[in-house]
Amino acid sequence: LEFKRKKEIIGIEAKTELPESVIPPKINQYVNSNYQDNFIIEWQLEKKEQQISLDNDLDLVFTLDGDFKKIDD
């Protein structure tokens, strides 16, 4: 887990699947709909976006509201 100074979680990383309860619901829905055979192993909250990493080494970028933006290169 990675925290800001105010004890707000801004990052979670694991070697196995992260629990759905720690990922914003809209992002979970997107991954479940578009990447059914994969799971999230990392989530990062940045100033203007959120980013996740899947177990297939694919990084996806989302808005702060959880809308898909792009695949990160």
N, C-alpha and C positions, 0 to 999 in steps of 0.2 A: 504494500500500500504506500502511496505517496500523498502527503498532506500539504496544504497551504499553512501559513502561520496561524490562521484562525481555526485550525483543526478540520478544515473542509477537505474531503478526499478529492484529489485531482488525478489520481492514477492508480490502476490496479493491474498487476501482472501475475500470471501463473504459468506453470508448465502443462496444466490440464485445463479443462473447460471451466470458465468462470460461471458462478451461479447466475441464473437469469435475474435474480433479485437485485444484483448490483449493477445491472446494465439498464439504461433508460428503456422503457417499454417500446417506444417507437423504433429504436435501433434493433431490439430483439426481434420485432415483427419483420423488419426488413431482412435481417439475416436469415430468419426462419423461412421466409418466402423465396429468397433468391440464392441461398447457400445452404440448402437442407442437409448436405453431407458434411458440413463444416461447423466449427464452433469457435466462439470468441475466447482468446487467451490473454488479451490485453485491451484495456480501455484507458484513454487519456482525455482529460478535459483541459482545453487550452482557452485563451482569451476569446477567440472568435469562432471556435469549432471544437468538435469532438472527433477522436480518431480511435478506431479499433483495429486489432490485428486478429486474423483468423489462423487456425491451425495449419492452413495451407500456405502460410507466409504472405497472404494478401492483406494489404492495409486499406481500409475504407475510411473516408472522411465524411462527416456529417455536420450540419449546422448545429448551433446550440439548442435548437428546438427538436433535433433528431431527424431532420430531413436529409436524405442522401445527397451528397455533393459530387463526389468523385472517388475513383480508385487512386490511391497515392502511389507515385512511382518511387 
